[in-house]
Amino acid sequence: MGVLIPGLLSYAALLGTVTFLTQPLVLGVWSLAIGWLRMMTDSGQILGPLVMGALADAVDLSTPFLLGAALLTAMAWRCRRQASGMSAAVTTERRDS
């Protein structure tokens, strides 16, 4: 959890800032980084471009990036809550021993 939460938040920030980029070189580097991160898993490699493309066609080009950033932030929040709950359970268990 100590690595997952910062990783999710970093990826969310990277994804969310794509809509603000204006320099072609920076946009290329950001796109390469996002594509590399997405392809780290099989499901992301298969479903990511399909979902992102459908959202871009249906709403706006910036929508998939903002939605992806929101989903990653929500996952980081859930991981943080679970980690807090796990540490509280371990603390309680140690007191009982």
DSSP file (Angstrom, degrees, kcal/mol; ACC not computed):
  #  RESIDUE AA STRUCTURE BP1 BP2  ACC     N-H-->O    O-->H-N    N-H-->O    O-->H-N    TCO  KAPPA ALPHA  PHI   PSI    X-CA   Y-CA   Z-CA
    1    1 A M     >        0   0    0      0, 0.0     4,-2.0     0, 0.0    82,-0.1   0.000 360.0 360.0 360.0 -32.0    0.0    0.0    0.0
    2    2 A G  T  4  +     0   0    0      1,-0.2    78,-0.0     2,-0.2     5,-0.0   0.775 360.0  31.1 -65.3 -25.2    2.9    2.3    0.7
    3    3 A V  T  > S+     0   0    0      2,-0.1     4,-1.8     3,-0.1    -1,-0.2   0.763 115.8  58.2 -98.6 -34.2    3.9    2.2   -3.0
    4    4 A L  H  > S+     0   0    0      2,-0.2     4,-2.7     1,-0.2     5,-0.2   0.915 103.1  51.3 -65.7 -45.1    0.5    1.6   -4.6
    5    5 A I  H  X S+     0   0    0     -4,-2.0     4,-2.3     1,-0.2     5,-0.2   0.946 113.4  42.5 -63.3 -50.6   -1.1    4.8   -3.2
    6    6 A P  H  > S+     0   0    0      0, 0.0     4,-2.5     0, 0.0    -1,-0.2   0.881 114.5  53.8 -63.0 -34.4    1.6    7.2   -4.4
    7    7 A G  H  X S+     0   0    0     -4,-1.8     4,-2.4     2,-0.2    -2,-0.2   0.923 109.8  46.1 -63.8 -44.4    1.8    5.4   -7.7
    8    8 A L  H  X S+     0   0    0     -4,-2.7     4,-2.4     1,-0.2    -1,-0.2   0.911 114.3  48.1 -64.4 -42.4   -1.9    5.7   -8.3
    9    9 A L  H  X S+     0   0    0     -4,-2.3     4,-2.3    -5,-0.2    -2,-0.2   0.890 111.5  50.1 -67.2 -38.2   -1.8    9.4   -7.4
   10   10 A S  H  X S+     0   0    0     -4,-2.5     4,-2.5     2,-0.2    -2,-0.2   0.922 112.1  47.4 -64.3 -43.7    1.2   10.1   -9.6
   11   11 A Y  H  X S+     0   0    0     -4,-2.4     4,-2.7     2,-0.2    -2,-0.2   0.890 111.0  52.2 -64.8 -38.8   -0.5    8.3  -12.5
   12   12 A A  H  X S+     0   0    0     -4,-2.4     4,-2.8     2,-0.2    -2,-0.2   0.913 110.8  47.4 -62.8 -42.6   -3.7   10.3  -11.9
   13   13 A A  H  X S+     0   0    0     -4,-2.3     4,-1.7     2,-0.2    -2,-0.2   0.914 112.6  49.1 -64.9 -42.5   -1.7   13.6  -11.9
   14   14 A L  H  < S+     0   0    0     -4,-2.5     4,-0.5     1,-0.2    -2,-0.2   0.924 115.4  43.7 -61.5 -44.8    0.1   12.6  -15.1
   15   15 A L  H >< S+     0   0    0     -4,-2.7     3,-0.9     1,-0.2     4,-0.4   0.894 112.9  51.4 -69.0 -40.7   -3.2   11.7  -16.8
   16   16 A G  H >< S+     0   0    0     -4,-2.8     3,-0.5     1,-0.2    -1,-0.2   0.772 105.4  55.3 -69.2 -26.8   -5.1   14.7  -15.5
   17   17 A T  G >< S+     0   0    0     -4,-1.7     3,-1.5     1,-0.2     4,-0.4   0.565  82.5  87.0 -85.3  -7.2   -2.5   17.2  -16.7
   18   18 A V  G X  S+     0   0    0     -3,-0.9     3,-1.3    -4,-0.5    -1,-0.2   0.868  82.2  60.3 -58.9 -36.0   -2.5   15.9  -20.4
   19   19 A T  G <  S+     0   0    0     -3,-0.5    -1,-0.3    -4,-0.4    -2,-0.1   0.666 103.5  51.6 -68.3 -14.6   -5.4   18.3  -21.1
   20   20 A F  G <  S+     0   0    0     -3,-1.5    -1,-0.3    -4,-0.1     2,-0.2   0.455  83.0 110.6-100.3  -2.1   -3.3   21.3  -20.2
   21   21 A L    <   +     0   0    0     -3,-1.3    -3,-0.0    -4,-0.4     0, 0.0  -0.537  29.6 165.3 -79.2 137.3   -0.2   20.5  -22.4
   22   22 A T        +     0   0    0     -2,-0.2    -1,-0.1     1,-0.0     3,-0.0   0.570  50.2  89.1-122.5 -20.2    0.4   22.7  -25.4
   23   23 A Q     >  -     0   0    0      1,-0.1     4,-2.5     2,-0.0     5,-0.2  -0.699  68.2-143.6 -84.2 128.2    4.0   21.9  -26.4
   24   24 A P  H  > S+     0   0    0      0, 0.0     4,-2.2     0, 0.0    -1,-0.1   0.870  99.1  51.0 -59.5 -38.4    4.2   19.0  -28.9
   25   25 A L  H  > S+     0   0    0      2,-0.2     4,-2.1     1,-0.2     5,-0.2   0.929 112.1  45.5 -66.0 -45.0    7.4   17.5  -27.3
   26   26 A V  H  > S+     0   0    0      1,-0.2     4,-2.7     2,-0.2     5,-0.2   0.901 112.1  52.5 -65.1 -41.0    6.0   17.5  -23.8
   27   27 A L  H  X S+     0   0    0     -4,-2.5     4,-2.6     1,-0.2    -1,-0.2   0.893 108.9  51.0 -61.6 -39.7    2.7   16.0  -25.1
   28   28 A G  H  X S+     0   0    0     -4,-2.2     4,-2.2    -5,-0.2    -2,-0.2   0.910 111.3  46.5 -63.6 -43.1    4.7   13.2  -26.8
   29   29 A V  H  X S+     0   0    0     -4,-2.1     4,-2.4     2,-0.2    -2,-0.2   0.922 114.0  48.3 -65.6 -44.1    6.6   12.4  -23.6
   30   30 A W  H  X S+     0   0    0     -4,-2.7     4,-2.8     1,-0.2     5,-0.2   0.919 112.0  49.5 -61.7 -44.4    3.4   12.4  -21.5
   31   31 A S  H  X S+     0   0    0     -4,-2.6     4,-2.7     1,-0.2    -1,-0.2   0.894 110.7  49.9 -63.6 -40.2    1.7   10.2  -24.1
   32   32 A L  H  X S+     0   0    0     -4,-2.2     4,-2.4     2,-0.2    -1,-0.2   0.924 112.4  47.2 -63.3 -44.5    4.6    7.8  -24.1
   33   33 A A  H  X S+     0   0    0     -4,-2.4     4,-2.3     2,-0.2    -2,-0.2   0.924 114.3  46.5 -64.0 -44.7    4.6    7.6  -20.3
   34   34 A I  H  X S+     0   0    0     -4,-2.8     4,-2.4     1,-0.2    -2,-0.2   0.919 113.2  49.2 -65.1 -42.9    0.8    7.1  -20.1
   35   35 A G  H  X S+     0   0    0     -4,-2.7     4,-1.9    -5,-0.2    -1,-0.2   0.893 111.1  50.1 -63.3 -39.8    0.9    4.4  -22.8
   36   36 A W  H  < S+     0   0    0     -4,-2.4     4,-0.2    -5,-0.2    -1,-0.2   0.915 112.2  47.0 -64.7 -43.3    3.7    2.6  -21.1
   37   37 A L  H >< S+     0   0    0     -4,-2.3     3,-1.1     1,-0.2     4,-0.2   0.894 111.9  50.7 -65.7 -39.1    1.9    2.6  -17.8
   38   38 A R  H >< S+     0   0    0     -4,-2.4     3,-1.0     1,-0.2    -1,-0.2   0.861 106.8  54.3 -67.2 -35.0   -1.4    1.5  -19.4
   39   39 A M  T 3< S+     0   0    0     -4,-1.9    -1,-0.2     1,-0.2    -2,-0.2   0.425  81.2  90.6 -82.3   3.8    0.3   -1.4  -21.1
   40   40 A M  T <  S+     0   0    0     -3,-1.1     2,-0.3    -4,-0.2    -1,-0.2   0.732  91.5  45.6 -68.8 -20.7    1.8   -2.8  -17.9
   41   41 A T  S <> S-     0   0    0     -3,-1.0     4,-1.6    -4,-0.2     5,-0.1  -0.914  81.2-130.9-122.3 151.5   -1.4   -4.9  -17.5
   42   42 A D  H  > S+     0   0    0     -2,-0.3     4,-1.9     2,-0.2     5,-0.2   0.915 107.4  50.6 -65.4 -44.3   -3.2   -7.0  -20.1
   43   43 A S  H  >>S+     0   0    0      1,-0.2     4,-3.0     2,-0.2     5,-0.6   0.888 110.3  50.2 -65.2 -37.4   -6.6   -5.6  -19.4
   44   44 A G  H  >5S+     0   0    0      1,-0.2     4,-1.1     3,-0.2    -1,-0.2   0.866 109.2  52.1 -66.1 -35.5   -5.3   -2.0  -19.7
   45   45 A Q  H  <5S+     0   0    0     -4,-1.6    -2,-0.2     3,-0.1    -1,-0.2   0.866 119.8  33.7 -68.5 -36.0   -3.7   -2.8  -23.0
   46   46 A I  H  X5S+     0   0    0     -4,-1.9     4,-0.6    -5,-0.1    -2,-0.2   0.930 130.0  29.3 -85.7 -50.5   -6.9   -4.3  -24.4
   47   47 A L  H  X5S+     0   0    0     -4,-3.0     4,-2.8    -5,-0.2     5,-0.3   0.806 105.0  73.0 -84.9 -30.7   -9.7   -2.2  -22.8
   48   48 A G  H  X<S+     0   0    0     -4,-1.1     4,-2.8    -5,-0.6     5,-0.3   0.926 100.8  40.8 -54.0 -56.3   -7.9    1.2  -22.3
   49   49 A P  H  > S+     0   0    0      0, 0.0     4,-2.3     0, 0.0    -1,-0.2   0.858 116.0  52.1 -63.6 -33.8   -7.7    2.3  -25.9
   50   50 A L  H  X S+     0   0    0     -4,-0.6     4,-2.1     2,-0.2    -2,-0.2   0.943 114.8  40.1 -66.4 -47.2  -11.3    1.1  -26.6
   51   51 A V  H  X S+     0   0    0     -4,-2.8     4,-2.5     2,-0.2     5,-0.2   0.923 116.8  49.7 -68.3 -44.3  -12.8    2.9  -23.6
   52   52 A M  H  X S+     0   0    0     -4,-2.8     4,-2.4    -5,-0.3    -2,-0.2   0.917 112.4  48.1 -61.9 -42.9  -10.7    6.1  -24.1
   53   53 A G  H  X S+     0   0    0     -4,-2.3     4,-2.3    -5,-0.3    -1,-0.2   0.905 111.2  49.8 -64.5 -41.9  -11.6    6.2  -27.8
   54   54 A A  H  X S+     0   0    0     -4,-2.1     4,-2.4     2,-0.2    -1,-0.2   0.910 112.7  47.2 -64.2 -41.8  -15.3    5.8  -27.2
   55   55 A L  H  X>S+     0   0    0     -4,-2.5     4,-2.6     2,-0.2     5,-0.8   0.905 111.4  50.8 -65.4 -40.9  -15.2    8.5  -24.5
   56   56 A A  H  <5S+     0   0    0     -4,-2.4    -2,-0.2    -5,-0.2    -1,-0.2   0.901 114.2  44.3 -64.4 -40.4  -13.3   10.9  -26.8
   57   57 A D  H  <5S+     0   0    0     -4,-2.3    -2,-0.2    -5,-0.2    -1,-0.2   0.892 117.7  44.3 -69.4 -40.0  -15.8   10.3  -29.6
   58   58 A A  H  <5S+     0   0    0     -4,-2.4    -2,-0.2    -5,-0.2    -3,-0.2   0.865 134.1   0.7 -76.1 -37.0  -18.9   10.6  -27.5
   59   59 A V  T  <5S-     0   0    0     -4,-2.6     2,-0.3     1,-0.3    -3,-0.2   0.743 112.9 -46.3-117.4 -75.6  -18.0   13.6  -25.4
   60   60 A D    > < -     0   0    0     -5,-0.8     3,-0.7     1,-0.1    -1,-0.3  -0.972  46.3-104.1-163.6 159.3  -14.7   15.4  -25.9
   61   61 A L  T 3  S+     0   0    0     -2,-0.3     4,-0.4     1,-0.2    -5,-0.1   0.811 118.6  52.0 -65.1 -30.1  -11.0   14.6  -26.3
   62   62 A S  T 3> S+     0   0    0      1,-0.2     4,-2.1     2,-0.1     3,-0.3   0.695  89.9  81.6 -80.4 -17.9  -10.2   15.7  -22.8
   63   63 A T  H <> S+     0   0    0     -3,-0.7     4,-2.8     1,-0.2     5,-0.3   0.897  87.2  51.4 -58.5 -47.1  -12.9   13.5  -21.2
   64   64 A P  H  > S+     0   0    0      0, 0.0     4,-2.3     0, 0.0    -1,-0.2   0.880 111.5  48.5 -61.2 -35.1  -11.0   10.2  -21.2
   65   65 A F  H  > S+     0   0    0     -4,-0.4     4,-2.2    -3,-0.3    -2,-0.2   0.916 113.9  45.0 -70.0 -42.4   -8.0   11.7  -19.5
   66   66 A L  H  X S+     0   0    0     -4,-2.1     4,-2.1     2,-0.2    -1,-0.2   0.896 114.5  48.9 -68.8 -39.3  -10.0   13.5  -16.8
   67   67 A L  H  X S+     0   0    0     -4,-2.8     4,-2.5    -5,-0.2    -2,-0.2   0.914 110.9  50.5 -65.6 -42.3  -12.1   10.3  -16.2
   68   68 A G  H  X S+     0   0    0     -4,-2.3     4,-2.2    -5,-0.3    -2,-0.2   0.909 110.7  49.2 -61.0 -42.4   -8.9    8.2  -15.9
   69   69 A A  H  X S+     0   0    0     -4,-2.2     4,-2.1     2,-0.2    -1,-0.2   0.893 111.1  50.0 -64.1 -39.8   -7.4   10.6  -13.4
   70   70 A A  H  X S+     0   0    0     -4,-2.1     4,-2.3     2,-0.2    -2,-0.2   0.906 110.6  49.7 -65.7 -41.6  -10.6   10.6  -11.4
   71   71 A L  H  X S+     0   0    0     -4,-2.5     4,-2.2     2,-0.2    -2,-0.2   0.902 111.2  48.7 -64.4 -40.9  -10.7    6.8  -11.3
   72   72 A L  H  X S+     0   0    0     -4,-2.2     4,-2.3     2,-0.2    -1,-0.2   0.896 111.0  50.3 -66.1 -39.5   -7.0    6.5  -10.3
   73   73 A T  H  X S+     0   0    0     -4,-2.1     4,-2.2     2,-0.2    -2,-0.2   0.905 110.3  50.3 -64.0 -41.3   -7.6    9.1   -7.5
   74   74 A A  H  X S+     0   0    0     -4,-2.3     4,-2.3     1,-0.2    -2,-0.2   0.897 110.4  49.8 -64.3 -39.8  -10.6    7.1   -6.3
   75   75 A M  H  X S+     0   0    0     -4,-2.2     4,-2.5     2,-0.2    -2,-0.2   0.899 109.8  50.6 -65.7 -40.2   -8.6    3.9   -6.2
   76   76 A A  H  X S+     0   0    0     -4,-2.3     4,-2.2     2,-0.2    -2,-0.2   0.897 110.4  50.4 -63.4 -39.3   -5.8    5.6   -4.3
   77   77 A W  H  X S+     0   0    0     -4,-2.2     4,-2.2     2,-0.2    -2,-0.2   0.915 111.0  48.3 -64.1 -43.3   -8.4    6.8   -1.8
   78   78 A R  H  X S+     0   0    0     -4,-2.3     4,-2.5     1,-0.2    -2,-0.2   0.901 111.1  50.6 -64.5 -40.6   -9.8    3.3   -1.4
   79   79 A C  H  X S+     0   0    0     -4,-2.5     4,-2.8     2,-0.2    -1,-0.2   0.896 109.5  51.2 -62.9 -40.0   -6.4    1.8   -0.9
   80   80 A R  H  X S+     0   0    0     -4,-2.2     4,-2.3     2,-0.2    -2,-0.2   0.915 110.5  48.5 -64.2 -42.6   -5.6    4.4    1.7
   81   81 A R  H  X S+     0   0    0     -4,-2.2     4,-2.3     2,-0.2    -2,-0.2   0.910 113.3  47.6 -63.7 -41.3   -8.8    3.6    3.6
   82   82 A Q  H  X S+     0   0    0     -4,-2.5     4,-2.6     2,-0.2    -2,-0.2   0.909 111.1  50.5 -67.1 -40.9   -8.1   -0.1    3.4
   83   83 A A  H  X S+     0   0    0     -4,-2.8     4,-2.4     2,-0.2    -2,-0.2   0.899 110.7  49.7 -63.6 -39.4   -4.5    0.4    4.6
   84   84 A S  H  X S+     0   0    0     -4,-2.3     4,-2.0     2,-0.2    -1,-0.2   0.909 112.0  48.2 -64.4 -41.9   -5.8    2.4    7.5
   85   85 A G  H  X S+     0   0    0     -4,-2.3     4,-2.0     2,-0.2    -2,-0.2   0.885 111.6  49.9 -65.4 -39.2   -8.3   -0.3    8.4
   86   86 A M  H  X S+     0   0    0     -4,-2.6     4,-2.2     2,-0.2    -2,-0.2   0.905 111.0  48.2 -67.1 -41.4   -5.6   -3.0    8.2
   87   87 A S  H  X S+     0   0    0     -4,-2.4     4,-2.2     1,-0.2    -1,-0.2   0.868 111.1  51.3 -69.0 -34.0   -3.2   -1.1   10.4
   88   88 A A  H  X S+     0   0    0     -4,-2.0     4,-2.3     2,-0.2    -1,-0.2   0.894 110.4  49.1 -67.2 -38.5   -6.0   -0.4   13.0
   89   89 A A  H  X S+     0   0    0     -4,-2.0     4,-2.4     2,-0.2    -2,-0.2   0.899 111.9  48.4 -67.4 -39.7   -6.8   -4.2   13.0
   90   90 A V  H  X S+     0   0    0     -4,-2.2     4,-2.3     2,-0.2    -2,-0.2   0.902 111.4  50.2 -65.8 -41.4   -3.2   -5.1   13.5
   91   91 A T  H  X S+     0   0    0     -4,-2.2     4,-1.7     2,-0.2    -2,-0.2   0.917 112.5  46.8 -63.0 -43.8   -2.8   -2.6   16.3
   92   92 A T  H  X S+     0   0    0     -4,-2.3     4,-1.7     1,-0.2    -2,-0.2   0.900 111.6  51.6 -64.4 -41.2   -5.9   -3.9   18.0
   93   93 A E  H  X S+     0   0    0     -4,-2.4     4,-1.2     1,-0.2    -2,-0.2   0.883 108.3  51.1 -63.7 -39.6   -4.7   -7.5   17.5
   94   94 A R  H  < S+     0   0    0     -4,-2.3    -1,-0.2     1,-0.2    -2,-0.2   0.863 108.3  51.9 -68.4 -35.1   -1.4   -6.7   19.1
   95   95 A R  H  < S+     0   0    0     -4,-1.7    -1,-0.2     1,-0.2    -2,-0.2   0.864 108.5  51.8 -66.9 -35.0   -3.0   -5.2   22.1
   96   96 A D  H  <        0   0    0     -4,-1.7    -1,-0.2     1,-0.2    -2,-0.2   0.754 360.0 360.0 -72.4 -24.0   -5.1   -8.3   22.6
   97   97 A S     <        0   0    0     -4,-1.2    -1,-0.2    -3,-0.2    -2,-0.2   0.476 360.0 360.0 -74.2 360.0   -2.1  -10.6   22.5
